[in-house]
Amino acid sequence: MAETLREGGCGCGEVRYQVEGEPIFVNNCHCRLCQHQTGSTSVVNAFFEAERVTLLRGELRDHTVTAGSGGPHVIQRCAKCGSALWSIYPRLGKLGAGVRVGTLDDPGAFRPDAVIFTESKMPWVALPEGIPAFETVYNPFELLPPERVARLEKLIERRQAGEG
């Protein structure tokens, strides 16, 4: 059976991309870094293996900021309008991509697995019912279904072996 393909793009339409299949995990992050980097209350990222994310057209520019771990967090943005499309985080390096769910043509396609860093959420933000919420982070190995844990473990092993 073929994997589902979903498309997305930037604000000006110059960049188009597609993602294949379902994400490994989806986080709605309310940390101060995400608030600063987005200028919003939070960000929703769907994490995929990088080979499942395909740039269809347009040019990206890398913008490096500091991740919560202190390592390099690379935000890949449209070179023309600056829309953030996905992020590359230190733990998985170039092996994984945190796709900004709001840039998908159907942004409601992926429901968050968790809301994280609620300790720094804006005081007027209401958390959704039925989605686990954590003051900081959570252990994905305890929350995700086994098939998604296996995908994450594979990426971590590849990263530890020096890839990405």
N, C-alpha and C positions, 0 to 999 in steps of 0.2 A: 504494500500500500504506500502510495506517495505521501510525502510530508506536506502539510499545509504551507503555502507561501503567502506571506503578508507583505504589503509594501508600505513605505512611508517616505517622507521627504522633509525638506527644510521649509522655512517660511516664504521664501521667494520662488520656490519651485525649481531652482537650478539643480539641486541634488535630489536624486531618487535612489532608494535602496530597497532591498527585500530581506526578510528573515525567513528561515526555513524551520518549520516544526514549532515545538513548544519550548519556552525558556526553561533553563535549569531552575531558576528561582526568580521571583519578582519582589523587590523591596520598595516600600514607600518610606523614604528617609527624610527625617526632620532635623538632622544635625545642622549646626551652625555653618559648617563648611558648605553644605548643599544650599542652605539659605543664601549665603553670600554668592555662590557661583551661579545660582539661578535667578536671584533677585525675587524669590518667591518663598512660600511657606515650606516647600518640600520639593522633592523630586521622586518620580517613579521610574525605576530602572528595571528592565527585563534582561537578565543575564543569559547569554548564549555562548556557545563555542564560536570563536571568531570565524571559522569556516562556514558557519550557518548565516553569516551576515555578508551580503553582497552589495557593493556599490554599483548601481546600474548606470548612473550618469552624474556628472558634476565633479567638482574638485573640493577636497577637504583640506582643512588646515588644522594642525595640532596646536593645542594650547595646554601647557603643562602648569598644573597647580599642585598644591600639597594635599595628599590624602590624609585622612584621620590617623593612619599608621605612621605618617611622616614621610612616606615614600612618594614617588611621582605618580600623580593622577593625570592622565592625558585625556582631555576633552577634544573629540574630533568634531569640528564645526564646518558648516558650509563656508567656503572661501569667499562667497559673494555677500551673503546676508548675516553670517555669524551664528545662525541657529545651531545649538548643540544637538548632535544626533546620537552619539554614543560616547561612552567613556571606557578607558582602559585603566584598570586599577592594578596596583603593585602585586597583589597576591597571585593573580593569574597572568599578569603581563599581557602580551599580545595574543595569548591563546583564548582570551575571553573578552566579550564586549557587553557592556551594560547599556542597552539600547534605551533611549529616552522614549518612554511609552507614549508621551504626548505628541511625538512626531510621526506616529503610525497613522495611516489613513483611517483605521478603526482603533482609536486609542482605548476603547473599552474592551479590546480583545483579551487582555491579560489582567487578571485580578491579582492584587498583591498577595503574596504568601505571608508577609509580615509588614507591620509598621514599626520602624526602628527609630531610635533616638527621640522617643516621646518626651524625654526629660527636657528637651530644648524646643519643643513645638511651641508655636505661637499660642498664647493663652486662650484665644477664641476659636481655635481649630477643634472641631469635633472629630473624634476618631470613629471609623466605621465599625459597625457591629459585625461580628463573625470573622474578623481578621485578627490574628494574634498581634498584640502590641507589646513592645519591649522598651524599657527606659533607655537602653543602649543597644547592644547587639544581641543576637541569639545564636544558638548552635544549629546550623542548617542540617547537620546529621541527625538531629533529634526531631526536626520539624518536617523535613521533606520526605516524600515517598521514596522507596528504595531505588527505583529506576532513575530518579533525578539525582539522588545521592551518588549513584554509580558514575553518572556523567561528570559530576563535580569532582569526585575522587580521581577520575582519569585525568582531568585537567590539572589537578594539583600534582599528581605524579609526574606528568609531562613537564610541568614547571620546575619541580624539584630536580628533574633530570637535566635541566639547563635549557629547555625550549622556551621560546617566547620572551 
